[in-house]
Amino acid sequence: MVWSEAEGGIPVGLALIVMAAFGLGFNRSMQHTKHCVSRRSVANGTETSDLLHRKSEGIDVKSISSCALCDVDVANKNDSGEHILLQSLGGRRQVFGFICKICNSRTGQLWDASLNQELAHVALMHGVNRQRSRELPSKKISTVDETQLLLHADGSMSPAEPTFKAIEVDGKLTYSAIARNVAEAKKMIGGLQKKHPKFEATLTTKTEYNNILKMDFSVGGPQSGRSLVKTAVAFAHAMGIPHNDCSNAMHYLRKEQAPPCYGHFHERDLVSGRSSEHLIHCVSVKGDSSKQALLGYVEYFSIAKVVVLLSDKYLGPDVQQIYAIDPSSGHELPVKIDLSLTQDELDRVVHVDESDFAAYRRSLDQAFPVLMGRVWQRSQDQAIHNAIGQAFKELGIESDEELLPNQYWQFSELFVKHLRPYLEATFVIPAL
């Protein structure tokens, strides 16, 4: 048996049992409405008149070899590998000849970054395998009592900032400090002991937070909404559908005041074949010549689900393709997506009605058990890994050494000792 040491934060553990207080609001200010497209709609929420800080050339796209967003010729020098699903959230497949490098960079910084920020906490809880092996940056979250925490890429949490208090009780000065990790705590204790040589400190490692986390699951807005639509257009391009056939989507992407061409869809689950072990990302595009409709569907983490009306004047062939992945591994999934929407459902794609929040809540209720399963599994894996590492360290065994048979019993005792705090925070453990 060999081990590798990895410093981690505090397992999410018990705190996430009480996720009922997560922000489940369907943020209407982020979604266009049937009656008013002018009040903070997806289309006009940004103050800049030029979405990409360059002159818009209109939507008369002349050829498949021109940039879908600015019309410049896309050649080898300025072609970009546009990820169909966001690379930052685990996307793998790329499409070429779609947009130029400048538009790729600018939409990445504006649209994709906004969507990534909205979904970052879900990504950190679920776990994402990024293609370039870069960890997701930690994200600040808070509890209902406004305690600030950092959620990390390994699913653990730590205090957002170290705190230090001096309290006088009965003429005695007591210091209380909270550190983000053991090394930081030891450094703080060392500083106090230099100042007060007789100072005695007790170091306690906290493995859970008995409080309710606050999170907002609202997705969509003037920037992130366009990222979702761009994903559907990019997949259509990968299928060989010219982007000028996505007339509604192109108008929306290129014109600030254009009406949105997408809507959140939670009335029924369009995806079949979901896994119970992880959430999914997926995108699908379907061309229906009988309805003259070109539809797209984009889903992230089984939570953000949108239908995109790419065109209502589609005259191309009947076609549908699907691309779905497990974001924790990047592996493609054999799911099915039903884009045979009724006319009433199509009419409601770009409008919000009173049933939307209830449908959204039902959709979240289906996704949460899977997300919680991932949280518990990652928390357990991390706790076991840390306990093994601590046991090996106390035995004086290096990372490239093996455990010898005569060390098995001592290792077992040390392993249980270091795993017990996690078990006590997670389960009811009888006293020994």
Order of alpha helices (4+ residues) and beta strands (2+ residues): beta-beta-beta-alpha-alpha-beta-beta-beta-beta-beta-alpha-beta-alpha-alpha-beta-beta-beta-beta-beta-beta-beta-alpha-alpha-alpha
